[in-house]
Amino acid sequence: MLIEFTEARSLSIGSLYLIPGINKVEDDVWDNLTKSAQWKNPIKGLIASGRLVVVDSREKVTQELVAKTYDVNLLEEWNEKAKGPLKGAIKKQLKALEIEENM
């Protein structure tokens, strides 16, 4: 499952740590959190406010999705299967993250 965190800071929800942009979350981890009495309502509030956006992980990876992704491991995973312009967008995003890291 892909979760987009739309704020420019990180967020911890129980054992889940989200960075800005697209985050890959295991389905069972997400299901446990959304069923938890402690986290169910806060997560609903974050979704309702637009701070969290649930993205169907079966959707095609797009250049727009790549541009919102700051998780290097996820980008590298997508890069293995990507072709054409999408592969170029992933490489561009990885290079941008590398430059930012070296500043």
Phi and psi in degrees as a GROMACS rama.xvg file:
@    title "Ramachandran Plot"
@    xaxis  label "Phi"
@    yaxis  label "Psi"
@TYPE xy
-110.795  132.121  LEU-2
-122.214  127.208  ILE-3
-98.4485  124.787  GLU-4
-101.566  117.307  PHE-5
-89.2861  -1.52999  THR-6
-94.1612  162.27  GLU-7
-92.2956  36.3258  ALA-8
-146.952  166.97  ARG-9
-86.1442  163.447  SER-10
-143.905  135.826  LEU-11
-112.692  126.924  SER-12
-124.13  102.19  ILE-13
60.1532  -123.056  GLY-14
-89.947  0.830131  SER-15
-94.8306  129.175  LEU-16
-116.704  120.923  TYR-17
-112.326  137.826  LEU-18
-104.765  164.14  ILE-19
-57.5146  142.349  PRO-20
94.7067  -153.95  GLY-21
-83.1586  133.432  ILE-22
-126.824  136.689  ASN-23
-89.9681  125.677  LYS-24
-126.35  132.363  VAL-25
-63.7096  138.732  GLU-26
-55.5287  -43.5139  ASP-27
-67.3461  -34.6602  ASP-28
-65.3255  -46.2074  VAL-29
-62.7045  -45.5183  TRP-30
-59.8498  -43.5771  ASP-31
-62.9977  -41.8885  ASN-32
-66.6717  -42.9888  LEU-33
-73.8646  -15.7552  THR-34
-96.4422  -14.2725  LYS-35
-67.0722  134.045  SER-36
-61.0117  -32.814  ALA-37
-73.3329  -36.2611  GLN-38
-109.697  -13.1653  TRP-39
-56.5473  -52.9121  LYS-40
-70.2178  -41.9764  ASN-41
-59.5165  -39.2949  PRO-42
-65.7619  -42.7245  ILE-43
-58.2444  -41.1543  LYS-44
-64.5859  -41.0563  GLY-45
-65.5765  -37.2004  LEU-46
-69.5751  -45.2684  ILE-47
-62.1559  -34.6002  ALA-48
-81.4066  -8.38913  SER-49
85.481  4.25709  GLY-50
-74.5189  -29.5887  ARG-51
-118.615  134.97  LEU-52
-126.481  122.725  VAL-53
-86.1844  121.958  VAL-54
-110.491  132.008  VAL-55
-66.1694  118.987  ASP-56
-70.3383  -10.5204  SER-57
-84.8154  -9.59209  ARG-58
-64.1035  154.568  GLU-59
-66.2834  140.888  LYS-60
-72.8192  127.747  VAL-61
-115.095  167.176  THR-62
-63.4197  -34.5322  GLN-63
-63.8674  -42.2316  GLU-64
-64.7622  -41.2776  LEU-65
-60.5139  -42.3296  VAL-66
-64.3066  -21.8776  ALA-67
-94.6382  3.4374  LYS-68
-104.883  127.425  THR-69
-118.524  6.59955  TYR-70
-89.7468  106.479  ASP-71
-59.5535  -42.1297  VAL-72
-61.5894  -41.1792  ASN-73
-66.9241  -41.957  LEU-74
-61.6562  -42.5944  LEU-75
-65.6483  -35.9528  GLU-76
-63.0244  -46.4973  GLU-77
-64.8479  -35.8467  TRP-78
-62.7935  -31.2583  ASN-79
-61.8385  -31.9011  GLU-80
-104.615  -10.2312  LYS-81
-75.348  154.825  ALA-82
-139.542  157.811  LYS-83
60.73  -138.572  GLY-84
-59.9396  -31.1428  PRO-85
-64.9109  -42.4927  LEU-86
-61.1946  -40.6009  LYS-87
-63.6612  -39.9924  GLY-88
-65.5321  -39.2241  ALA-89
-65.9866  -45.3508  ILE-90
-61.7605  -39.932  LYS-91
-62.5484  -43.5194  LYS-92
-66.3486  -41.3699  GLN-93
-62.8555  -41.071  LEU-94
-65.3713  -41.0306  LYS-95
-62.4089  -40.293  ALA-96
-67.533  -37.0898  LEU-97
-65.5219  -43.3373  GLU-98
-63.5231  -43.6349  ILE-99
-62.2855  -39.0174  GLU-100
-66.4459  -33.6354  GLU-101
-83.7268  -4.04475  ASN-102
